[in-house]
């Protein structure tokens, strides 16, 4: 009940989030998490991290063969329905879709692991590539379900966070700087930075299979079977209820109402994802540390760098910063340990994307960027073996 109440409050104030968090309007605020480093040392670290991520290499011709093969699996969206009609209940159908999706992800990871000689960091990035290509394919297959459209860019931010984590770890190793963060003691931050990428990828797969299954159910069976489904969260049921209204508006030719209702439905599905699917991830000790690292990096660079929270509408913010649009972390919602803060970020993201897609300036850019992500062109990468 508390989570539902919090979400209602966030929906009520989502307009305020949107107007207060436009691009480049980052207010200066007192730093809440500090390190043991001098300002010069921090600047040296951030400058080196920035340099390395800006020099991200294109996927090699040899790697492209792997990515193209994974893409053939990703675009076969209907394969996820295998055996679903034979399941006796709606919950069982949902579980079958998720199992089919997990099976394909596992196969993609196994192929990548062989290709990269067991290198875990590269394999994690390949799994992310599969998810990104899959979101693009699902968005085309069921574009009435808006969640996947922002989900694609959010999943790309996970890739950015993974690459930044690997890069920060590499810089700390090379410079031999012993970074310590207020409130964090007795841990090896280098190990934390690597372990967090595993947890992030596990969380991304959980979201991909959960929200993906909910969207695929919507596409195949509509909303009616799920409006009162006791096995779903109230947030997911609310999402289906609003999705029903959105598709009715589309059938009546009211495109603006359809887009707004579609966005509202996506916000409810996003709340389901943040408050239930991802909450266990952010309650782990390691991700709690990463949340504090994120606040430190975000505050120390005045919003210039963030491991998580920003959502870049584009392919690569370091190469397209003059072209794309970064939906910044809402100032009141930058502690990712808090479910309500993550919901605030999602609300801001969906509302901003909805406004962007209605304009002649941004609509073509969104589609162009989605296509590039769908083919894994110009994406975040590393030029070392993590």
C-alpha positions as a Markdown table, in Angstrom:
| # | Residue | x | y | z |
|---|---|---|---|---|
| 1 | Unk | 0.0 | 0.0 | 0.0 |
| 2 | Unk | 2.8 | 2.4 | 0.9 |
| 3 | Unk | 4.5 | 1.9 | -2.5 |
| 4 | Unk | 1.2 | 2.5 | -4.4 |
| 5 | Unk | 0.6 | 5.7 | -2.4 |
| 6 | Unk | 4.0 | 6.9 | -3.2 |
| 7 | Unk | 3.5 | 6.3 | -6.8 |
| 8 | Unk | 0.2 | 8.2 | -6.8 |
| 9 | Unk | 2.0 | 11.1 | -5.3 |
| 10 | Unk | 4.7 | 10.9 | -7.9 |
| 11 | Unk | 2.2 | 10.8 | -10.8 |
| 12 | Unk | 0.5 | 13.8 | -9.4 |
| 13 | Unk | 3.7 | 15.8 | -9.3 |
| 14 | Unk | 5.3 | 14.3 | -12.5 |
| 15 | Unk | 4.6 | 17.6 | -14.3 |
| 16 | Unk | 6.8 | 19.4 | -11.8 |
| 17 | Unk | 9.6 | 16.9 | -12.3 |
| 18 | Unk | 9.4 | 17.5 | -16.0 |
| 19 | Unk | 9.6 | 21.3 | -15.8 |
| 20 | Unk | 12.3 | 21.3 | -13.2 |
| 21 | Unk | 14.6 | 18.8 | -14.9 |
| 22 | Unk | 15.1 | 20.0 | -18.4 |
| 23 | Unk | 18.3 | 19.5 | -20.2 |
| 24 | Unk | 21.3 | 21.4 | -18.8 |
| 25 | Unk | 19.3 | 23.0 | -15.9 |
| 26 | Unk | 21.4 | 21.4 | -13.2 |
| 27 | Unk | 21.4 | 23.4 | -10.0 |
| 28 | Unk | 24.4 | 23.6 | -7.7 |
| 29 | Unk | 23.8 | 21.7 | -4.5 |
| 30 | Unk | 25.8 | 20.8 | -1.5 |
| 31 | Unk | 27.7 | 17.5 | -1.9 |
| 32 | Unk | 26.2 | 14.8 | 0.2 |
| 33 | Unk | 28.8 | 12.1 | -0.3 |
| 34 | Unk | 32.5 | 13.0 | -0.2 |
| 35 | Unk | 35.8 | 11.1 | -0.9 |
| 36 | Unk | 39.2 | 11.1 | 0.7 |
| 37 | Unk | 40.7 | 12.7 | -2.4 |
| 38 | Unk | 41.7 | 16.3 | -3.0 |
| 39 | Unk | 39.8 | 18.2 | -5.7 |
| 40 | Unk | 42.8 | 17.9 | -8.0 |
| 41 | Unk | 42.9 | 14.1 | -7.6 |
| 42 | Unk | 39.2 | 13.9 | -8.3 |
| 43 | Unk | 39.5 | 16.0 | -11.4 |
| 44 | Unk | 42.4 | 13.8 | -12.6 |
| 45 | Unk | 40.3 | 10.7 | -12.2 |
| 46 | Unk | 37.2 | 12.2 | -13.9 |
| 47 | Unk | 39.3 | 13.7 | -16.7 |
| 48 | Unk | 40.9 | 10.3 | -17.4 |
| 49 | Unk | 37.6 | 8.4 | -17.2 |
| 50 | Unk | 36.0 | 11.0 | -19.6 |
| 51 | Unk | 38.9 | 10.7 | -22.0 |
| 52 | Unk | 38.7 | 6.9 | -22.1 |
| 53 | Unk | 34.9 | 6.7 | -22.6 |
| 54 | Unk | 35.1 | 9.3 | -25.3 |
| 55 | Unk | 37.6 | 7.2 | -27.2 |
| 56 | Unk | 35.3 | 4.2 | -27.2 |
| 57 | Unk | 36.0 | 1.9 | -30.1 |
| 58 | Unk | 33.6 | 0.7 | -32.7 |
| 59 | Unk | 32.7 | -3.0 | -32.6 |
| 60 | Unk | 35.4 | -4.8 | -34.6 |
| 61 | Unk | 34.6 | -6.7 | -37.8 |
| 62 | Unk | 35.2 | -10.0 | -36.0 |
| 63 | Unk | 32.9 | -9.0 | -33.2 |
| 64 | Unk | 30.3 | -7.8 | -35.7 |
| 65 | Unk | 29.9 | -11.4 | -36.8 |
| 66 | Unk | 28.9 | -12.3 | -33.3 |
| 67 | Unk | 26.6 | -9.3 | -32.8 |
| 68 | Unk | 24.9 | -10.0 | -36.2 |
| 69 | Unk | 24.2 | -13.6 | -35.1 |
| 70 | Unk | 22.8 | -12.5 | -31.8 |
| 71 | Unk | 20.6 | -10.1 | -33.7 |
| 72 | Unk | 19.0 | -12.9 | -35.7 |
| 73 | Unk | 17.9 | -14.4 | -32.4 |
| 74 | Unk | 16.8 | -11.0 | -31.0 |
| 75 | Unk | 14.5 | -10.1 | -33.9 |
| 76 | Unk | 12.6 | -13.4 | -33.7 |
| 77 | Unk | 10.2 | -12.1 | -31.1 |
| 78 | Unk | 7.5 | -14.6 | -31.8 |
| 79 | Unk | 9.8 | -17.4 | -30.7 |
| 80 | Unk | 9.1 | -16.2 | -27.1 |
| 81 | Unk | 5.5 | -17.5 | -27.6 |
| 82 | Unk | 6.6 | -21.1 | -28.0 |
| 83 | Unk | 4.3 | -23.4 | -25.9 |
| 84 | Unk | 2.4 | -20.5 | -24.4 |
| 85 | Unk | -1.0 | -21.5 | -25.7 |
| 86 | Unk | -0.6 | -24.9 | -24.1 |
| 87 | Unk | -0.3 | -23.4 | -20.6 |
| 88 | Unk | -3.4 | -23.8 | -18.4 |
| 89 | Unk | -3.4 | -20.4 | -16.6 |
| 90 | Unk | -2.4 | -16.8 | -17.4 |
| 91 | Unk | 0.3 | -16.8 | -14.8 |
| 92 | Unk | 1.7 | -20.0 | -16.4 |
| 93 | Unk | 1.7 | -18.3 | -19.8 |
| 94 | Unk | 3.6 | -15.4 | -18.3 |
| 95 | Unk | 6.1 | -17.8 | -16.8 |
| 96 | Unk | 6.5 | -19.7 | -20.1 |
| 97 | Unk | 7.3 | -16.5 | -22.0 |
| 98 | Unk | 9.9 | -15.5 | -19.3 |
| 99 | Unk | 11.4 | -19.0 | -19.5 |
| 100 | Unk | 11.7 | -18.8 | -23.3 |
| 101 | Unk | 13.4 | -15.4 | -23.0 |
| 102 | Unk | 15.8 | -16.6 | -20.3 |
| 103 | Unk | 16.7 | -19.6 | -22.5 |
| 104 | Unk | 17.6 | -17.4 | -25.4 |
| 105 | Unk | 19.6 | -15.0 | -23.2 |
| 106 | Unk | 21.5 | -17.9 | -21.7 |
| 107 | Unk | 22.3 | -19.2 | -25.2 |
| 108 | Unk | 23.5 | -15.7 | -26.3 |
| 109 | Unk | 25.7 | -15.5 | -23.2 |
| 110 | Unk | 27.2 | -19.0 | -23.8 |
| 111 | Unk | 28.0 | -18.1 | -27.4 |
| 112 | Unk | 29.6 | -14.8 | -26.3 |
| 113 | Unk | 31.7 | -16.5 | -23.6 |
| 114 | Unk | 33.1 | -18.9 | -26.1 |
| 115 | Unk | 33.8 | -16.1 | -28.5 |
| 116 | Unk | 35.6 | -14.0 | -25.9 |
| 117 | Unk | 37.6 | -16.9 | -24.4 |
| 118 | Unk | 35.7 | -16.8 | -21.1 |
| 119 | Unk | 36.2 | -13.1 | -20.5 |
| 120 | Unk | 33.4 | -12.1 | -18.2 |
| 121 | Unk | 33.4 | -8.4 | -18.8 |
| 122 | Unk | 33.1 | -8.8 | -22.6 |
| 123 | Unk | 30.4 | -11.4 | -22.2 |
| 124 | Unk | 28.4 | -9.1 | -20.0 |
| 125 | Unk | 28.6 | -6.4 | -22.7 |
| 126 | Unk | 27.5 | -8.9 | -25.3 |
| 127 | Unk | 24.5 | -9.9 | -23.2 |
| 128 | Unk | 23.6 | -6.2 | -23.0 |
| 129 | Unk | 23.9 | -6.0 | -26.8 |
| 130 | Unk | 21.4 | -8.8 | -27.1 |
| 131 | Unk | 18.9 | -7.0 | -24.7 |
| 132 | Unk | 19.3 | -3.7 | -26.6 |
| 133 | Unk | 18.6 | -5.4 | -30.0 |
| 134 | Unk | 15.7 | -7.3 | -28.5 |
| 135 | Unk | 14.1 | -4.1 | -27.1 |
| 136 | Unk | 14.3 | -2.6 | -30.5 |
| 137 | Unk | 12.7 | -5.7 | -32.1 |
| 138 | Unk | 9.9 | -5.8 | -29.5 |
| 139 | Unk | 9.2 | -2.1 | -29.8 |
| 140 | Unk | 8.6 | -2.6 | -33.5 |
| 141 | Unk | 6.6 | -5.8 | -32.9 |
| 142 | Unk | 4.3 | -4.2 | -30.2 |
| 143 | Unk | 4.8 | -0.4 | -30.5 |
| 144 | Unk | 1.5 | 0.2 | -28.7 |
| 145 | Unk | 3.3 | -0.8 | -25.6 |
| 146 | Unk | 5.4 | 2.3 | -24.9 |
| 147 | Unk | 7.5 | 0.9 | -22.1 |
| 148 | Unk | 9.9 | -0.8 | -24.5 |
| 149 | Unk | 10.6 | 2.5 | -26.3 |
| 150 | Unk | 12.1 | 4.2 | -23.2 |
| 151 | Unk | 13.2 | 0.8 | -22.0 |
| 152 | Unk | 15.6 | 0.6 | -24.9 |
| 153 | Unk | 17.3 | 3.9 | -23.9 |
| 154 | Unk | 17.3 | 3.0 | -20.2 |
| 155 | Unk | 18.9 | -0.4 | -21.1 |
| 156 | Unk | 21.5 | 1.6 | -23.0 |
| 157 | Unk | 22.2 | 3.6 | -19.8 |
| 158 | Unk | 22.8 | 0.4 | -18.0 |
| 159 | Unk | 25.5 | -0.3 | -20.7 |
| 160 | Unk | 26.9 | 3.2 | -20.1 |
| 161 | Unk | 27.0 | 2.4 | -16.3 |
| 162 | Unk | 28.7 | -0.9 | -16.9 |
| 163 | Unk | 31.3 | 0.8 | -19.2 |
| 164 | Unk | 31.9 | 3.6 | -16.7 |
| 165 | Unk | 32.3 | 1.1 | -13.9 |
| 166 | Unk | 34.9 | -0.8 | -15.9 |
| 167 | Unk | 36.6 | 2.4 | -16.9 |
| 168 | Unk | 36.7 | 3.9 | -13.3 |
| 169 | Unk | 38.1 | 0.6 | -12.1 |
| 170 | Unk | 40.8 | 0.6 | -14.8 |
| 171 | Unk | 41.8 | 4.2 | -14.0 |
| 172 | Unk | 42.0 | 3.5 | -10.2 |
| 173 | Unk | 44.2 | 0.4 | -11.0 |
| 174 | Unk | 46.5 | 2.4 | -13.3 |
| 175 | Unk | 46.9 | 5.4 | -11.1 |
| 176 | Unk | 47.1 | 3.4 | -7.9 |
| 177 | Unk | 44.8 | 5.9 | -6.2 |
| 178 | Unk | 43.2 | 4.4 | -3.1 |
| 179 | Unk | 39.7 | 5.9 | -3.3 |
| 180 | Unk | 37.6 | 5.9 | -0.2 |
| 181 | Unk | 34.0 | 7.2 | 0.1 |
| 182 | Unk | 32.4 | 8.6 | 3.2 |
| 183 | Unk | 30.3 | 5.9 | 4.9 |
| 184 | Unk | 32.0 | 3.1 | 3.1 |
| 185 | Unk | 34.8 | 1.2 | 4.9 |
| 186 | Unk | 36.4 | -2.2 | 4.7 |
| 187 | Unk | 35.6 | -2.8 | 1.0 |
| 188 | Unk | 37.7 | -3.1 | -2.1 |
| 189 | Unk | 36.1 | -0.6 | -4.4 |
| 190 | Unk | 37.8 | -2.2 | -7.5 |
| 191 | Unk | 36.1 | -5.5 | -6.7 |
| 192 | Unk | 32.8 | -3.7 | -6.0 |
| 193 | Unk | 32.9 | -2.0 | -9.4 |
| 194 | Unk | 33.3 | -5.3 | -11.2 |
| 195 | Unk | 30.8 | -7.2 | -9.1 |
| 196 | Unk | 28.2 | -4.5 | -9.6 |
| 197 | Unk | 28.3 | -5.1 | -13.4 |
| 198 | Unk | 27.2 | -8.7 | -12.7 |
| 199 | Unk | 24.3 | -7.5 | -10.5 |
| 200 | Unk | 23.3 | -4.8 | -13.0 |
| 201 | Unk | 23.2 | -7.4 | -15.8 |
| 202 | Unk | 21.2 | -9.8 | -13.7 |
| 203 | Unk | 18.8 | -7.0 | -13.0 |
| 204 | Unk | 18.5 | -6.0 | -16.6 |
| 205 | Unk | 17.7 | -9.6 | -17.6 |
| 206 | Unk | 15.0 | -9.7 | -14.9 |
| 207 | Unk | 13.4 | -6.5 | -16.2 |
| 208 | Unk | 13.7 | -7.6 | -19.8 |
| 209 | Unk | 12.0 | -10.9 | -19.2 |
| 210 | Unk | 9.4 | -9.5 | -16.8 |
| 211 | Unk | 8.2 | -6.4 | -18.7 |
| 212 | Unk | 8.9 | -8.1 | -22.0 |
| 213 | Unk | 6.5 | -10.9 | -21.0 |
| 214 | Unk | 3.8 | -8.4 | -19.8 |
| 215 | Unk | 4.1 | -6.6 | -23.1 |
| 216 | Unk | 3.9 | -9.8 | -25.2 |
| 217 | Unk | 0.9 | -11.0 | -23.2 |
| 218 | Unk | -0.8 | -7.6 | -24.0 |
| 219 | Unk | 0.0 | -8.0 | -27.7 |
| 220 | Unk | -1.4 | -11.5 | -28.0 |
| 221 | Unk | -4.3 | -11.5 | -25.5 |
| 222 | Unk | -5.2 | -7.9 | -24.8 |
| 223 | Unk | -5.7 | -6.4 | -21.4 |
| 224 | Unk | -8.9 | -8.0 | -20.1 |
| 225 | Unk | -7.4 | -11.2 | -18.6 |
| 226 | Unk | -5.0 | -9.2 | -16.5 |
| 227 | Unk | -7.1 | -6.4 | -15.1 |
| 228 | Unk | -8.0 | -8.3 | -11.9 |
| 229 | Unk | -5.2 | -10.9 | -11.9 |
| 230 | Unk | -4.2 | -11.5 | -8.3 |
| 231 | Unk | -0.8 | -12.8 | -9.2 |
| 232 | Unk | 0.2 | -9.4 | -10.7 |
| 233 | Unk | 1.1 | -6.3 | -8.6 |
| 234 | Unk | -1.4 | -3.5 | -8.4 |
| 235 | Unk | 0.9 | -1.4 | -10.4 |
| 236 | Unk | 0.9 | -3.9 | -13.3 |
| 237 | Unk | -2.9 | -4.2 | -13.1 |
| 238 | Unk | -3.1 | -0.4 | -13.3 |
| 239 | Unk | -0.8 | -0.4 | -16.3 |
| 240 | Unk | -3.1 | -2.8 | -18.1 |
| 241 | Unk | -6.2 | -0.8 | -17.2 |
| 242 | Unk | -4.6 | 2.4 | -18.7 |
| 243 | Unk | -3.2 | 0.5 | -21.6 |
| 244 | Unk | -6.8 | -0.6 | -22.4 |
| 245 | Unk | -7.9 | 3.0 | -22.5 |
| 246 | Unk | -4.9 | 4.0 | -24.6 |
| 247 | Unk | -5.6 | 1.4 | -27.3 |
| 248 | Unk | -9.3 | 2.4 | -27.3 |
| 249 | Unk | -8.2 | 6.0 | -28.0 |
| 250 | Unk | -6.0 | 4.8 | -30.8 |
| 251 | Unk | -8.9 | 2.8 | -32.3 |
| 252 | Unk | -11.0 | 6.1 | -32.2 |
| 253 | Unk | -8.2 | 8.0 | -34.0 |
| 254 | Unk | -7.3 | 10.2 | -31.1 |
| 255 | Unk | -3.6 | 10.1 | -31.4 |
| 256 | Unk | -2.7 | 12.7 | -28.7 |
| 257 | Unk | -4.9 | 11.1 | -26.1 |
| 258 | Unk | -3.5 | 7.7 | -27.1 |
| 259 | Unk | 0.1 | 8.9 | -26.6 |
| 260 | Unk | -0.7 | 10.4 | -23.3 |
| 261 | Unk | -2.5 | 7.4 | -22.0 |
| 262 | Unk | 0.2 | 5.1 | -23.4 |
| 263 | Unk | 2.7 | 7.1 | -21.4 |
| 264 | Unk | 0.6 | 6.9 | -18.2 |
| 265 | Unk | 0.4 | 3.1 | -18.7 |
| 266 | Unk | 4.2 | 2.9 | -19.2 |
| 267 | Unk | 4.7 | 4.8 | -15.9 |
| 268 | Unk | 2.6 | 2.3 | -14.0 |
| 269 | Unk | 4.5 | -0.6 | -15.6 |
| 270 | Unk | 7.7 | 1.3 | -14.8 |
| 271 | Unk | 6.7 | 1.5 | -11.2 |
| 272 | Unk | 6.0 | -2.2 | -11.1 |
| 273 | Unk | 9.5 | -2.7 | -12.4 |
| 274 | Unk | 11.2 | -0.4 | -10.0 |
| 275 | Unk | 9.3 | -1.2 | -6.8 |
| 276 | Unk | 9.3 | -5.0 | -7.2 |
| 277 | Unk | 11.6 | -6.4 | -9.9 |
| 278 | Unk | 14.6 | -4.0 | -9.2 |
| 279 | Unk | 14.1 | -3.2 | -5.5 |
| 280 | Unk | 15.9 | -6.4 | -4.3 |
| 281 | Unk | 18.9 | -5.4 | -6.5 |
| 282 | Unk | 19.2 | -2.0 | -5.0 |
| 283 | Unk | 18.9 | -3.4 | -1.5 |
| 284 | Unk | 22.1 | -5.5 | -1.8 |
| 285 | Unk | 25.2 | -4.2 | -0.1 |
| 286 | Unk | 27.2 | -3.8 | -3.3 |
| 287 | Unk | 24.5 | -1.8 | -5.1 |
| 288 | Unk | 24.1 | 0.3 | -2.0 |
| 289 | Unk | 27.8 | 1.2 | -2.3 |
| 290 | Unk | 27.4 | 1.8 | -6.0 |
| 291 | Unk | 24.5 | 4.2 | -5.2 |
| 292 | Unk | 26.8 | 6.2 | -2.9 |
| 293 | Unk | 29.6 | 6.1 | -5.6 |
| 294 | Unk | 27.0 | 7.4 | -8.0 |
| 295 | Unk | 26.0 | 10.3 | -5.8 |
| 296 | Unk | 29.7 | 11.1 | -5.3 |
| 297 | Unk | 30.4 | 11.1 | -9.0 |
| 298 | Unk | 27.2 | 13.0 | -9.9 |
| 299 | Unk | 27.8 | 15.7 | -7.3 |
| 300 | Unk | 31.5 | 16.1 | -7.8 |
| 301 | Unk | 31.2 | 16.6 | -11.5 |
| 302 | Unk | 28.1 | 18.8 | -11.1 |
| 303 | Unk | 26.0 | 16.3 | -13.0 |
| 304 | Unk | 28.6 | 15.8 | -15.8 |
| 305 | Unk | 29.1 | 12.1 | -15.1 |
| 306 | Unk | 26.7 | 9.6 | -13.5 |
| 307 | Unk | 27.0 | 5.8 | -13.3 |
| 308 | Unk | 23.2 | 5.5 | -13.2 |
| 309 | Unk | 20.1 | 7.7 | -13.4 |
| 310 | Unk | 20.5 | 9.9 | -16.4 |
| 311 | Unk | 18.7 | 8.7 | -19.6 |
| 312 | Unk | 20.3 | 9.7 | -22.8 |
| 313 | Unk | 18.0 | 9.8 | -25.9 |
| 314 | Unk | 20.6 | 8.9 | -28.4 |
| 315 | Unk | 23.2 | 6.2 | -28.9 |
| 316 | Unk | 26.3 | 7.5 | -27.1 |
| 317 | Unk | 26.2 | 10.7 | -25.0 |
| 318 | Unk | 30.0 | 11.1 | -25.3 |
| 319 | Unk | 30.0 | 11.2 | -29.0 |
| 320 | Unk | 26.6 | 12.8 | -29.5 |
| 321 | Unk | 26.3 | 15.3 | -26.7 |
| 322 | Unk | 25.5 | 18.2 | -29.1 |
| 323 | Unk | 22.9 | 16.1 | -30.9 |
| 324 | Unk | 21.0 | 14.0 | -28.4 |
| 325 | Unk | 19.1 | 14.9 | -25.2 |
| 326 | Unk | 20.1 | 13.8 | -21.8 |
| 327 | Unk | 17.1 | 13.5 | -19.4 |
| 328 | Unk | 18.9 | 14.4 | -16.2 |
| 329 | Unk | 18.4 | 12.8 | -12.8 |
| 330 | Unk | 15.7 | 14.8 | -11.0 |
| 331 | Unk | 17.5 | 16.7 | -8.2 |
| 332 | Unk | 15.1 | 15.2 | -5.6 |
| 333 | Unk | 15.5 | 11.7 | -6.9 |
| 334 | Unk | 19.2 | 10.8 | -7.2 |
| 335 | Unk | 19.4 | 8.2 | -4.4 |
| 336 | Unk | 18.9 | 4.9 | -6.3 |
| 337 | Unk | 18.6 | 2.9 | -3.1 |
| 338 | Unk | 15.1 | 4.5 | -2.7 |
| 339 | Unk | 12.3 | 3.0 | -4.8 |
| 340 | Unk | 10.4 | 6.3 | -4.8 |
| 341 | Unk | 13.5 | 8.0 | -6.3 |
| 342 | Unk | 13.8 | 5.5 | -9.0 |
| 343 | Unk | 10.1 | 5.9 | -9.8 |
| 344 | Unk | 10.7 | 9.6 | -10.0 |
| 345 | Unk | 13.4 | 9.1 | -12.6 |
| 346 | Unk | 11.1 | 6.8 | -14.6 |
| 347 | Unk | 8.2 | 9.3 | -14.5 |
| 348 | Unk | 10.5 | 12.0 | -15.7 |
| 349 | Unk | 11.9 | 9.8 | -18.4 |
| 350 | Unk | 8.5 | 8.7 | -19.8 |
| 351 | Unk | 7.0 | 12.2 | -19.7 |
| 352 | Unk | 10.0 | 13.7 | -21.4 |
| 353 | Unk | 10.1 | 11.1 | -24.1 |
| 354 | Unk | 6.4 | 11.6 | -24.7 |
| 355 | Unk | 6.9 | 15.3 | -25.3 |
| 356 | Unk | 10.0 | 14.7 | -27.5 |
| 357 | Unk | 8.3 | 12.3 | -29.8 |
| 358 | Unk | 5.5 | 14.8 | -30.6 |
| 359 | Unk | 8.0 | 17.3 | -32.1 |
| 360 | Unk | 9.4 | 17.5 | -35.6 |
| 361 | Unk | 12.8 | 18.2 | -34.0 |
| 362 | Unk | 13.1 | 15.0 | -31.9 |
| 363 | Unk | 10.8 | 12.4 | -33.5 |
| 364 | Unk | 13.2 | 11.5 | -36.3 |
| 365 | Unk | 16.1 | 11.5 | -33.9 |
| 366 | Unk | 14.4 | 9.0 | -31.6 |
| 367 | Unk | 13.8 | 6.6 | -34.5 |
| 368 | Unk | 17.3 | 7.1 | -35.9 |
| 369 | Unk | 18.8 | 6.4 | -32.5 |
| 370 | Unk | 16.6 | 3.4 | -31.9 |
| 371 | Unk | 17.7 | 1.9 | -35.2 |
| 372 | Unk | 21.4 | 2.4 | -34.3 |
| 373 | Unk | 20.9 | 0.7 | -31.0 |
| 374 | Unk | 19.0 | -2.1 | -32.7 |
| 375 | Unk | 22.0 | -2.7 | -34.9 |
| 376 | Unk | 24.6 | -1.9 | -32.2 |
| 377 | Unk | 26.2 | 0.9 | -34.1 |
| 378 | Unk | 28.3 | 3.5 | -32.2 |
| 379 | Unk | 27.5 | 2.0 | -28.8 |
| 380 | Unk | 29.4 | 2.4 | -25.5 |
| 381 | Unk | 32.4 | 0.1 | -25.5 |
| 382 | Unk | 35.8 | -0.4 | -23.8 |
| 383 | Unk | 39.2 | -0.5 | -25.5 |
| 384 | Unk | 40.6 | -2.9 | -22.9 |
| 385 | Unk | 39.7 | -6.3 | -21.5 |
| 386 | Unk | 37.7 | -5.7 | -18.3 |
